[in-house]
Amino acid sequence: MLRNMIMAAAFAVWGLHPATANEQLYPIAQGNAWEYKAGQNTSRVKVVRREGEVWVLEHTLRGKTIFTEYLKVSRDGVRITKWVTAKGEVEFQPPVLAMKFNAKEGDSWTTASEIAAGSLEYAVEVLGEEEIEVQAGKYTAIKVRATMTEQNATTVIVQWYAPGVGMVKEETEADIQGKKSEFSKELSKFTPARGGDRTEGGVRCPKCGVEAKPGKKFCTECGAKLTPPKKTVAEKCGSCGAKYQGAEKFCSDCGAPRGPRKSESKPDVQKMFDQGFELMKKKQWAESEEIWTKIIEIDPKQGGAWNNRAICRREQGKAEEALADSNEAIRVMPQEGRSYWVRGTIYRLLQQNEKALADLRRAIELDPKLEEHIRPMIEEIESES
């Protein structure tokens, strides 16, 4: 039965799992939906509900549900608890660890799980980052390979995950009792749920999905930083100022196409960076912090802004806030040595020396040119132990 389920799952966008914590490589929120093209076929995946700690995803093809997946987001990562198809269901004991949070290139792990039909081994490797283009657009994605072995069946799945979007491409090779087959699919459309990450009066953690009470800044389950709900402001016509009532493409008062005022221009982020650096040189940390905050509001993917705001907050004695910013910088720029250097100095300030040493050494691994600056601090910490 499991072999048949593997085939059905592969065709229905098998293995859509949250990957690393790097900017939600697979964002789970009730109502989020994805469409994938596999040849002439279009398959769809949607987060339909949450049952306690488990999220339920329905995979459909030609309007029929052919595969239902049950995922549990825990402290260490995302686990597969159950698969259900028309052929029956398979429950994994223990749940299979599909992806660890904070996984990085070179990481690998294996889960041995018992199912009704016998034993199953699920091995995962994080292969690194790649630029990839699919029908839905161009992405910088994390490439992951998973190998599932069960009796006389072996399935190898290579997937690409893009931050904030999820899986954008998948290639599957299955060898079931000597019969080999290949599948390939790519993202054609991603539709995020409207307000899907919000709860009544509060917010849902972007990492583990746990609902947080209003006013909380960090998740009490996994420690991730929470983004407070933004006030909804009615959009106005860029020509006459009349308010839009819905999804109109043209203004009902003046007939102008929907869009910003022609006189409006995007902020010069590069100029703001220069301003921020000048203020940092003068050690005007509070003023510089304001600049980095504005840049982050304009473009949250500016890892340098997160890193620089972390420095400003560290210098003002705001260690916990600085650490949160530094974590965000590493999430956005996982291969940037300076990000680990900054976080290492913050851990040092917090007297978490083991974590400080790990980050400082990681910084040198990623950027050997930093060693002459970092080595003295490493030696200082080692001499204290």
FIVODREN-221681 format. One record per residue (C-alpha): x, y, z; residue in one letter; residue number from 1. Coordinates in steps of 0.25 Angstrom, whole numbers, plus 5000, padded with zeros to 4 digits. Example, Ala and Ser with C-alpha at 12.3 -4.5 7.8 and 13.67 -1.06 7.14 Angstrom:
REM FIVODREN-221681
     px     py     pz   code   pos
   5049   4982   5031      A     1
   5055   4996   5029      S     2
This chain:
REM FIVODREN-221681
     px     py     pz   code   pos
   5000   5000   5000      M     1
   5011   5010   5003      L     2
   5018   5008   4990      R     3
   5005   5012   4983      N     4
   5004   5024   4993      M     5
   5018   5028   4989      I     6
   5014   5029   4974      M     7
   5002   5037   4977      A     8
   5009   5046   4987      A     9
   5020   5049   4977      A    10
   5010   5053   4966      F    11
   5002   5061   4975      A    12
   5014   5070   4979      V    13
   5020   5060   4989      W    14
   5027   5065   5001      G    15
   5023   5079   5002      L    16
   5030   5081   5015      H    17
   5035   5094   5023      P    18
   5050   5094   5021      A    19
   5059   5103   5029      T    20
   5055   5115   5037      A    21
   5062   5124   5027      N    22
   5050   5133   5025      E    23
   5040   5122   5025      Q    24
   5044   5114   5013      L    25
   5030   5107   5014      Y    26
   5021   5117   5020      P    27
   5009   5110   5027      I    28
   4997   5118   5030      A    29
   4982   5113   5028      Q    30
   4978   5117   5014      G    31
   4992   5118   5008      N    32
   4991   5111   4994      A    33
   5001   5107   4983      W    34
   4999   5102   4969      E    35
   5009   5093   4961      Y    36
   5011   5090   4947      K    37
   5015   5075   4943      A    38
   5014   5075   4928      G    39
   4999   5077   4924      Q    40
   4994   5075   4938      N    41
   4992   5085   4949      T    42
   4993   5080   4964      S    43
   4989   5089   4976      R    44
   4993   5089   4990      V    45
   4986   5096   5001      K    46
   4987   5098   5016      V    47
   4972   5094   5020      V    48
   4973   5094   5035      R    49
   4980   5092   5048      R    50
   4977   5080   5058      E    51
   4984   5083   5071      G    52
   4999   5084   5067      E    53
   4997   5077   5054      V    54
   4995   5085   5040      W    55
   4987   5078   5030      V    56
   4990   5080   5015      L    57
   4981   5075   5004      E    58
   4987   5072   4990      H    59
   4978   5072   4979      T    60
   4978   5068   4964      L    61
   4967   5071   4954      R    62
   4958   5076   4966      G    63
   4960   5063   4974      K    64
   4967   5061   4987      T    65
   4977   5050   4984      I    66
   4987   5052   4996      F    67
   4986   5058   5010      T    68
   4998   5061   5018      E    69
   4999   5064   5033      Y    70
   5011   5072   5038      L    71
   5015   5075   5052      K    72
   5024   5088   5054      V    73
   5032   5085   5067      S    74
   5044   5092   5073      R    75
   5055   5085   5065      D    76
   5047   5085   5051      G    77
   5036   5080   5043      V    78
   5032   5065   5044      R    79
   5022   5057   5036      I    80
   5012   5050   5045      T    81
   5003   5043   5034      K    82
   4999   5042   5020      W    83
   4985   5039   5015      V    84
   4981   5035   5000      T    85
   4970   5027   4994      A    86
   4978   5014   4997      K    87
   4978   5017   5012      G    88
   4987   5024   5022      E    89
   5001   5022   5027      V    90
   5005   5027   5041      E    91
   5019   5029   5044      F    92
   5025   5025   5058      Q    93
   5032   5033   5062      P    94
   5029   5044   5052      P    95
   5039   5046   5041      V    96
   5048   5059   5043      L    97
   5046   5065   5029      A    98
   5054   5078   5031      M    99
   5062   5084   5043      K   100
   5061   5099   5046      F   101
   5073   5106   5043      N   102
   5078   5096   5034      A   103
   5090   5100   5026      K   104
   5098   5095   5014      E   105
   5105   5081   5017      G   106
   5095   5077   5028      D   107
   5089   5063   5028      S   108
   5081   5054   5036      W   109
   5073   5041   5036      T   110
   5060   5037   5042      T   111
   5057   5022   5044      A   112
   5042   5021   5046      S   113
   5032   5009   5047      E   114
   5020   5008   5039      I   115
   5009   4997   5038      A   116
   5016   4991   5025      A   117
   5030   4991   5032      G   118
   5041   5000   5034      S   119
   5044   5013   5026      L   120
   5057   5021   5026      E   121
   5056   5036   5022      Y   122
   5070   5043   5019      A   123
   5071   5058   5017      V   124
   5083   5066   5011      E   125
   5084   5081   5010      V   126
   5091   5083   4997      L   127
   5092   5099   4997      G   128
   5087   5111   4990      E   129
   5083   5113   4976      E   130
   5077   5123   4966      E   131
   5065   5117   4959      I   132
   5054   5121   4950      E   133
   5041   5114   4949      V   134
   5027   5119   4943      Q   135
   5024   5127   4956      A   136
   5037   5135   4955      G   137
   5052   5135   4958      K   138
   5056   5131   4972      Y   139
   5068   5129   4981      T   140
   5065   5116   4986      A   141
   5071   5105   4996      I   142
   5073   5092   4990      K   143
   5070   5079   4998      V   144
   5070   5065   4995      R   145
   5062   5054   5002      A   146
   5064   5039   5000      T   147
   5052   5030   5005      M   148
   5055   5015   5006      T   149
   5045   5005   5009      E   150
   5047   4990   5006      Q   151
   5048   4989   4991      N   152
   5045   5003   4989      A   153
   5054   5015   4988      T   154
   5050   5029   4985      T   155
   5059   5041   4983      V   156
   5053   5055   4983      I   157
   5061   5068   4980      V   158
   5054   5081   4984      Q   159
   5056   5095   4983      W   160
   5050   5105   4994      Y   161
   5049   5120   4993      A   162
   5048   5129   5005      P   163
   5034   5133   5008      G   164
   5028   5125   4996      V   165
   5031   5110   4999      G   166
   5035   5099   4989      M   167
   5037   5105   4975      V   168
   5042   5092   4968      K   169
   5043   5077   4970      E   170
   5049   5066   4963      E   171
   5046   5051   4968      T   172
   5052   5038   4964      E   173
   5045   5026   4969      A   174
   5050   5011   4968      D   175
   5039   5002   4973      I   176
   5041   4987   4972      Q   177
   5050   4990   4960      G   178
   5041   4999   4952      K   179
   5047   5013   4951      K   180
   5039   5026   4948      S   181
   5042   5041   4948      E   182
   5034   5053   4952      F   183
   5036   5068   4951      S   184
   5028   5079   4954      K   185
   5030   5094   4957      E   186
   5022   5105   4963      L   187
   5012   5113   4955      S   188
   5005   5121   4965      K   189
   5006   5124   4980      F   190
   4994   5130   4987      T   191
   4996   5134   5002      P   192
   4985   5134   5011      A   193
   4979   5148   5014      R   194
   4982   5150   5029      G   195
   4986   5135   5030      G   196
   4997   5138   5040      D   197
   4988   5146   5049      R   198
   4979   5141   5060      T   199
   4968   5149   5067      E   200
   4975   5161   5074      G   201
   4989   5154   5073      G   202
   4998   5148   5063      V   203
   5003   5134   5059      R   204
   5017   5131   5060      C   205
   5023   5130   5046      P   206
   5033   5119   5050      K   207
   5025   5109   5058      C   208
   5010   5113   5056      G   209
   5007   5115   5070      V   210
   4997   5126   5073      E   211
   5003   5137   5082      A   212
   4995   5146   5091      K   213
   4993   5161   5087      P   214
   5005   5170   5090      G   215
   5016   5158   5091      K   216
   5029   5161   5083      K   217
   5035   5147   5083      F   218
   5028   5133   5082      C   219
   5028   5126   5095      T   220
   5029   5112   5088      E   221
   5041   5114   5079      C   222
   5047   5128   5082      G   223
   5044   5134   5068      A   224
   5042   5149   5067      K   225
   5027   5152   5064      L   226
   5022   5163   5055      T   227
   5011   5171   5061      P   228
   4998   5173   5052      P   229
   4998   5185   5044      K   230
   4987   5195   5044      K   231
   4979   5194   5031      T   232
   4978   5207   5023      V   233
   4968   5209   5012      A   234
   4976   5210   4999      E   235
   4973   5223   4991      K   236
   4973   5226   4976      C   237
   4987   5232   4972      G   238
   4980   5242   4963      S   239
   4968   5248   4971      C   240
   4969   5242   4985      G   241
   4956   5234   4985      A   242
   4956   5222   4994      K   243
   4956   5208   4987      Y   244
   4945   5199   4992      Q   245
   4950   5186   4988      G   246
   4959   5180   4977      A   247
   4955   5190   4966      E   248
   4965   5192   4955      K   249
   4961   5206   4951      F   250
   4956   5217   4960      C   251
   4941   5219   4960      S   252
   4942   5234   4962      D   253
   4952   5238   4951      C   254
   4955   5226   4943      G   255
   4970   5225   4946      A   256
   4976   5212   4947      P   257
   4980   5207   4960      R   258
   4994   5210   4965      G   259
   5002   5220   4973      P   260
   5003   5235   4970      R   261
   5012   5238   4959      K   262
   5019   5248   4967      S   263
   5023   5237   4977      E   264
   5036   5231   4976      S   265
   5043   5220   4984      K   266
   5052   5223   4995      P   267
   5067   5223   4991      D   268
   5071   5211   5000      V   269
   5086   5213   4996      Q   270
   5086   5227   5001      K   271
   5080   5223   5014      M   272
   5091   5212   5015      F   273
   5101   5223   5014      D   274
   5094   5232   5024      Q   275
   5093   5220   5034      G   276
   5108   5217   5032      F   277
   5112   5232   5034      E   278
   5104   5232   5047      L   279
   5111   5219   5052      M   280
   5125   5225   5049      K   281
   5121   5237   5058      K   282
   5116   5227   5069      K   283
   5102   5233   5068      Q   284
   5096   5219   5070      W   285
   5081   5223   5073      A   286
   5080   5232   5061      E   287
   5087   5221   5052      S   288
   5077   5211   5058      E   289
   5066   5219   5053      E   290
   5071   5219   5038      I   291
   5073   5204   5039      W   292
   5059   5202   5044      T   293
   5053   5210   5032      K   294
   5061   5202   5022      I   295
   5056   5189   5029      I   296
   5042   5194   5027      E   297
   5044   5197   5013      I   298
   5051   5184   5010      D   299
   5051   5173   5021      P   300
   5061   5165   5012      K   301
   5072   5175   5014      Q   302
   5081   5166   5023      G   303
   5091   5177   5024      G   304
   5081   5186   5030      A   305
   5078   5176   5041      W   306
   5092   5173   5044      N   307
   5095   5188   5045      N   308
   5083   5191   5054      R   309
   5088   5179   5063      A   310
   5101   5186   5064      I   311
   5094   5200   5068      C   312
   5086   5193   5078      R   313
   5097   5185   5084      R   314
   5105   5198   5086      E   315
   5093   5204   5093      Q   316
   5093   5192   5103      G   317
   5080   5186   5096      K   318
   5086   5172   5096      A   319
   5073   5164   5094      E   320
   5068   5173   5083      E   321
   5081   5173   5077      A   322
   5081   5157   5077      L   323
   5068   5157   5071      A   324
   5073   5166   5059      D   325
   5085   5158   5058      S   326
   5077   5145   5057      N   327
   5069   5151   5046      E   328
   5081   5156   5038      A   329
   5087   5141   5038      I   330
   5073   5136   5034      R   331
   5073   5146   5022      V   332
   5088   5144   5019      M   333
   5092   5130   5024      P   334
   5106   5130   5017      Q   335
   5110   5144   5021      E   336
   5122   5143   5031      G   337
   5120   5157   5037      R   338
   5106   5153   5042      S   339
   5112   5142   5050      Y   340
   5123   5151   5055      W   341
   5113   5161   5060      V   342
   5104   5151   5067      R   343
   5117   5145   5073      G   344
   5120   5158   5080      T   345
   5106   5159   5085      I   346
   5106   5145   5091      Y   347
   5119   5150   5097      R   348
   5112   5162   5103      L   349
   5101   5152   5109      L   350
   5112   5143   5115      Q   351
   5108   5132   5106      Q   352
   5122   5128   5102      N   353
   5120   5115   5096      E   354
   5110   5121   5086      K   355
   5120   5132   5084      A   356
   5131   5123   5080      L   357
   5123   5115   5071      A   358
   5118   5128   5063      D   359
   5132   5134   5063      L   360
   5138   5121   5057      R   361
   5127   5120   5047      R   362
   5130   5134   5043      A   363
   5144   5131   5040      I   364
   5140   5118   5032      E   365
   5131   5127   5023      L   366
   5140   5139   5022      D   367
   5155   5135   5025      P   368
   5159   5150   5024      K   369
   5152   5153   5037      L   370
   5161   5144   5045      E   371
   5171   5155   5048      E   372
   5159   5163   5055      H   373
   5152   5151   5061      I   374
   5164   5143   5066      R   375
   5167   5152   5078      P   376
   5153   5150   5084      M   377
   5153   5135   5082      I   378
   5166   5134   5089      E   379
   5161   5143   5100      E   380
   5149   5134   5102      I   381
   5157   5122   5102      E   382
   5167   5127   5113      S   383
   5155   5129   5122      E   384
   5150   5115   5121      S   385
